[in-house]
Amino acid sequence: MKRAILSVSDKSNLIEFAKGLVDCGYQIISTGGTKRVLDEAGLETVAIDEITGFPEMLDGRVKTLHPLVHGGLLGIRDNEKHAAQMKEHQIEPIDLVCINLYPFRQTISKPGFTHAEAIENIDIGGPSMIRSAAKNHRFVTVVTDAADYEMVLAELKEHGDTTLATRERLAAKAFRTTAAYDAMISDYFTNYVEEENAETKTLIFDLKQTLRYGVNPHQKAAFYTGFKKYRYSISTAVQLHGKELSYNNIQDASATLSILKEFHGKPAVVAVKHMNPCGVGVAENITEAWNKAYEADPVSIFGGIVAFNEEVDLSVAEPMSKMFLEIILAPSFTKEAFELLSKKKNIRLMTFDTEGNDPEEKFVSVIGGMLVQEEDTKESTLEDLKCVTEKQPTAKELNDCLFGEKIVKHVKSNAIVIVKDGQTLGVGAGQMNRVGAALIALEQAGEKAKGATLASDAFFPMNDTVELASKYGISCIVQPGGSIKDQDSIDMANENNIAMVMTGCRHFKH
């Protein structure tokens, strides 16, 4: 008779799977809670201590770590030496292992969990049996996912055993399972002891979606998400309507929510195209904020992504229903707004969480490696704005300085943003020199640049940006400062009656 060990924390479809194994001639060996569930279902099982001759002990910490278990899993059946040793020590083969691990992820995801709870949910015997079975997959079937139960039973019924190709695939999944499990524990402990720049870094992501293609149609792509929950995150956003997200949609939506997260306390709307903001509006109500965002650049918003930090109602749904947008993101939609917008088949309507944690780190891949850095959460206050010119900024201009800095740090460098009264008027992104970025932003703002504020993500290496700004009527400039030629820019601002404030903080985005 073939033998199978069943020991699972997630008992989904367990009874059906066990019955199927029994029907295929397997003896079921089981442990603890799994055995109780199977016994209550009327299935005949053998306790693990009947196999080992040693009782489960230390609150279940020790039960399967035994030669009669691991010898039965690791013995190479067609190796004469192994066969002789197994016979000598009365080790019987184990042909199938079905294990899913203690719920460590679920434990550390619960609010208010204790360190002791985390420790007790570190599985030891389970990963050991999984690895033993996976290593010896030529002879042993290892099942770590309830989604595979049906496929395994189908092969057992058809062939009397699983195929080698199936056992290889299941072994690969088993090693991915234990690798992710150990990585999660490692990450938890590294954070717990506040270790910085550990000698190794292992990330855990689950496949959320296989994408039709990447940035371009000839590139394969997929979307993986981490298990931690963050606010303003596309990874946990819920799609209510519309066709499947694309690679570019996901990138753009993530950029949109990152900008929107900067604004709290007042209604805000952010429109993004190709990961750069094309329109941002902040106002006393969501309708006015939408109008500002749209009017900032009614051309570029076409085919873009729009995000709201308040519920979308009919007042903003109506104008959006008359234009082409890829995605609309909001904490919620009124019934009337959703009914109107969902008449458009292709538009994606999504909700996201505004509460939760912020990521501690951001990751960027490079060929053969990965860069890790803190998220840029630095936010200037009025006290951080140091006026360096003869002309002093007005209270409104100071507020626009703060507004502009929040936006420009999300624009690809070199970056310049023109703002006024809580609205973007021009955005210059991703240029090789700063005056080029300024020219794009100022030309987009046009006549509206008169009396507006110019925000720069980094200092001015020369005074040419200030000189250009003066020709368009800019009245205030906010920039980090720190150039060896700062005084040249200050002098140019003084010559043209422009107020200039410095923050002392650069916001490059590469």
Residue pairs with C-beta under 8 A, 6 or more apart in sequence:
1 25
1 26
1 27
2 24
2 25
2 26
2 27
2 95
2 96
3 26
3 27
3 29
3 72
3 92
3 93
3 94
3 95
3 96
4 21
4 26
4 27
4 28
4 29
4 94
4 95
4 96
4 97
4 98
5 29
5 30
5 31
5 48
5 64
5 69
5 94
5 96
5 97
5 98
5 99
5 129
6 14
6 17
6 18
6 21
6 28
6 29
6 30
6 34
6 38
6 45
6 98
6 99
7 30
7 31
7 32
7 34
7 48
7 64
7 98
7 99
7 125
7 126
7 129
8 14
8 34
8 98
8 99
8 100
9 100
9 101
9 102
9 103
10 100
10 103
10 146
11 33
11 34
11 37
12 146
13 146
13 149
14 34
14 37
14 38
14 146
15 37
15 38
15 41
15 43
16 149
17 98
17 146
17 149
17 152
17 153
18 28
18 38
18 41
18 43
19 41
19 43
20 149
20 153
20 156
20 157
21 28
21 96
21 153
21 156
22 28
22 43
22 44
23 157
24 153
24 156
24 157
24 160
26 95
26 96
27 46
28 38
28 43
28 44
28 45
28 46
29 45
29 46
29 47
29 48
29 51
29 94
30 38
30 45
30 46
30 47
30 48
31 47
31 48
31 56
31 60
31 63
31 64
32 56
32 60
32 63
35 45
35 47
38 45
39 45
48 56
48 63
48 64
48 69
49 55
49 56
49 63
51 66
51 68
51 69
52 63
52 64
52 66
52 68
52 69
53 68
54 66
56 62
56 63
57 63
61 124
62 125
63 125
64 125
64 126
64 128
64 129
65 124
65 125
65 128
67 89
67 91
68 89
68 90
68 91
68 92
69 94
69 129
70 128
70 129
70 132
71 85
71 86
71 89
71 91
72 86
72 91
72 92
72 93
72 94
73 94
73 97
73 129
73 132
73 133
73 136
73 140
74 132
74 135
74 136
75 82
75 83
75 85
75 86
75 91
75 93
75 136
76 82
76 136
76 138
76 139
77 83
77 93
77 139
85 91
86 92
86 93
93 139
94 133
94 140
95 139
95 140
95 141
95 161
96 133
96 140
96 141
96 142
96 143
96 152
97 129
97 130
97 132
97 133
97 140
97 141
97 142
97 143
98 143
98 144
99 126
99 129
99 130
99 142
99 143
99 144
100 126
100 144
100 145
100 146
101 123
101 126
101 127
101 130
101 177
101 181
102 121
102 122
102 123
102 126
103 121
104 118
104 121
104 122
104 123
104 181
104 184
104 185
104 188
105 184
105 227
107 113
107 117
107 118
107 121
108 118
108 184
108 188
109 227
109 228
109 229
115 192
118 188
122 185
123 181
127 178
127 181
127 182
130 142
130 144
130 174
130 177
130 178
131 174
131 175
131 178
132 140
133 140
133 141
133 142
133 171
133 174
134 140
134 142
134 170
134 171
134 174
134 175
135 171
137 167
137 168
137 170
137 171
138 164
138 167
140 167
141 152
141 161
141 162
141 166
141 167
141 170
142 167
142 170
142 171
142 174
143 149
143 152
143 170
144 170
144 173
144 174
144 177
145 173
145 177
148 170
148 173
151 166
152 162
152 166
152 170
155 161
155 162
155 163
155 166
156 162
162 170
179 202
180 204
182 202
183 202
183 203
183 204
184 204
184 227
186 202
187 202
187 204
190 198
201 370
201 372
203 226
203 363
204 226
204 227
205 224
205 225
205 226
206 224
206 225
206 226
206 227
207 222
207 223
207 224
208 223
208 224
208 225
208 235
209 222
209 223
209 244
209 245
210 222
210 223
211 221
211 222
211 223
211 244
211 245
211 246
211 247
211 250
212 221
212 244
212 246
213 219
213 220
213 221
213 246
213 247
214 220
214 221
214 247
215 221
215 247
215 248
219 247
221 247
223 245
223 247
223 250
225 235
225 236
226 235
228 357
228 359
229 236
229 353
229 356
229 357
230 236
230 356
230 357
230 358
230 359
231 261
231 352
231 353
231 354
231 355
231 356
231 357
231 358
232 257
232 258
232 260
232 261
232 352
232 353
232 354
233 254
233 257
233 352
233 353
233 356
234 250
234 253
234 254
234 257
234 352
236 352
236 353
237 253
237 257
237 329
237 350
237 351
237 352
237 353
238 350
238 351
238 352
239 245
239 348
239 349
239 350
240 333
240 338
240 342
240 349
240 350
240 351
241 338
241 341
241 342
241 347
241 348
241 349
242 327
242 345
242 346
242 347
242 348
242 349
243 345
243 346
243 348
245 253
245 327
245 348
249 305
249 326
249 327
249 348
251 275
252 272
252 273
252 274
252 275
252 304
252 305
252 326
252 327
253 305
253 307
253 327
253 329
253 350
255 272
255 275
255 276
255 410
256 270
256 271
256 272
256 305
256 306
256 307
256 327
256 329
257 307
257 329
257 352
258 410
259 270
259 272
259 277
259 280
259 307
259 406
259 407
259 410
260 268
260 270
260 307
260 308
260 309
260 329
261 358
262 379
262 406
262 407
262 410
263 282
263 309
263 406
264 309
266 282
266 283
266 284
266 289
266 422
267 282
267 283
267 284
267 285
267 286
267 288
267 289
267 308
267 309
267 310
268 280
268 281
268 282
268 289
268 308
268 309
269 279
269 280
269 281
269 286
269 289
269 290
269 292
269 293
269 306
269 307
269 308
269 309
269 316
270 277
270 279
270 280
270 293
270 306
270 307
271 277
271 278
271 279
271 280
271 293
271 294
271 296
271 297
271 300
271 301
271 304
271 305
271 306
272 278
272 304
272 305
272 306
272 307
273 300
273 301
273 303
273 304
273 305
275 412
276 410
276 411
276 412
276 427
276 429
276 430
277 407
277 410
277 411
277 417
277 424
277 427
278 296
278 297
278 300
278 301
278 304
278 424
278 427
279 292
279 293
279 294
279 295
279 296
279 297
279 300
279 301
279 424
280 292
280 293
280 296
280 407
280 423
280 424
281 288
281 289
281 290
281 291
281 292
281 293
281 294
281 295
281 296
281 422
281 423
281 424
282 289
282 292
282 403
282 422
282 423
283 289
283 291
283 292
283 422
286 308
286 310
286 311
286 312
286 313
286 315
286 316
287 313
287 315
287 316
289 308
289 422
290 308
290 315
290 316
290 319
290 320
292 422
292 423
293 301
293 306
293 423
293 424
294 301
294 319
295 423
296 423
296 424
296 425
297 424
297 427
297 444
301 323
301 325
302 323
302 324
303 324
303 325
303 326
304 325
304 326
305 325
305 326
305 327
305 328
305 329
306 320
306 325
306 327
306 328
306 329
307 328
307 329
307 330
307 352
308 316
308 328
308 329
308 330
308 331
309 330
309 331
309 354
310 330
310 331
311 330
311 331
311 332
311 333
311 334
312 328
312 330
312 332
312 333
312 334
312 337
312 341
313 334
313 336
313 337
314 334
314 336
314 337
314 340
316 337
317 333
317 334
317 336
317 337
317 338
317 340
317 341
318 340
320 328
320 341
321 340
321 341
321 343
321 344
325 347
326 347
326 348
327 347
327 348
327 349
327 350
328 341
328 347
328 348
328 349
328 350
329 350
329 351
329 352
330 350
330 351
330 352
331 351
331 352
331 353
331 354
332 351
333 341
333 349
333 351
338 349
341 347
341 349
342 349
358 375
358 377
359 375
360 374
360 375
361 372
361 373
361 374
361 375
362 372
362 373
362 374
362 375
363 370
363 371
363 372
364 370
364 371
364 373
365 371
376 409
376 507
376 509
378 505
378 507
379 406
380 401
380 402
380 405
380 503
380 505
381 402
382 398
382 402
384 503
384 504
384 505
385 393
385 398
385 401
385 402
385 478
385 501
385 502
385 503
386 481
386 501
386 502
386 503
386 504
387 393
387 499
387 500
387 501
388 481
388 486
388 490
388 500
388 501
388 502
389 490
389 493
389 494
389 498
389 499
389 500
390 494
391 493
391 494
391 497
391 498
391 499
392 499
393 401
393 476
393 499
393 501
394 476
394 499
396 421
397 453
397 475
397 476
397 499
398 501
399 422
400 419
400 420
400 421
400 422
400 452
400 453
400 476
401 453
401 455
401 476
401 478
401 501
403 419
403 422
404 417
404 418
404 419
404 453
404 454
404 455
404 478
405 455
405 478
405 503
405 507
407 417
407 419
407 424
407 427
407 455
408 415
408 416
408 417
408 455
408 456
408 457
408 507
409 415
409 457
409 507
409 509
410 509
411 417
411 427
411 428
411 429
411 430
411 457
411 509
412 429
412 430
412 509
412 510
413 430
413 457
413 458
413 508
413 509
413 510
414 428
414 430
414 431
414 432
414 433
414 434
414 436
414 437
414 457
414 458
415 427
415 428
415 429
415 430
415 437
415 456
415 457
415 509
416 426
416 427
416 428
416 434
416 437
416 438
416 440
416 441
416 442
416 454
416 455
416 456
416 457
416 465
417 424
417 426
417 427
417 428
417 441
417 454
417 455
418 424
418 425
418 426
418 427
418 441
418 442
418 444
418 445
418 448
418 449
418 452
418 453
418 454
418 455
418 474
419 425
419 452
419 453
419 455
420 448
420 451
420 452
420 453
425 444
425 445
425 448
425 449
425 452
426 440
426 441
426 442
426 443
426 444
426 445
426 446
426 448
426 449
427 440
427 441
427 444
428 436
428 437
428 438
428 439
428 440
428 441
428 442
428 444
429 437
429 440
430 437
431 437
431 440
434 456
434 458
434 460
434 461
434 465
435 462
435 464
435 465
435 468
438 454
438 456
438 465
438 468
438 469
439 468
441 454
442 449
442 454
442 468
442 469
442 472
442 474
445 452
445 472
449 469
449 472
449 473
449 474
450 472
450 473
450 474
450 475
451 473
451 475
452 473
452 474
452 475
452 476
453 474
453 475
453 476
453 477
453 478
454 465
454 469
454 474
454 476
454 477
454 478
455 477
455 478
455 479
456 465
456 477
456 478
456 479
456 480
457 480
457 506
457 507
457 508
457 509
458 479
458 480
458 506
458 507
458 508
459 479
459 480
459 481
459 482
459 483
459 486
459 506
460 466
460 479
460 483
460 485
460 486
460 489
461 483
461 485
462 485
462 488
462 489
463 485
463 488
463 489
463 491
463 492
465 489
466 477
466 489
466 492
466 493
466 496
466 498
466 500
467 492
467 496
469 477
469 498
470 492
470 493
470 495
470 496
470 498
474 498
475 497
475 498
475 499
476 498
476 499
476 500
476 501
477 493
477 498
477 499
477 500
477 501
478 500
478 501
478 502
478 503
479 489
479 500
479 501
479 502
479 503
480 502
480 503
480 504
480 505
480 506
480 507
481 502
481 503
481 504
482 504
482 506
483 489
486 502
489 500
490 500
493 499
493 500
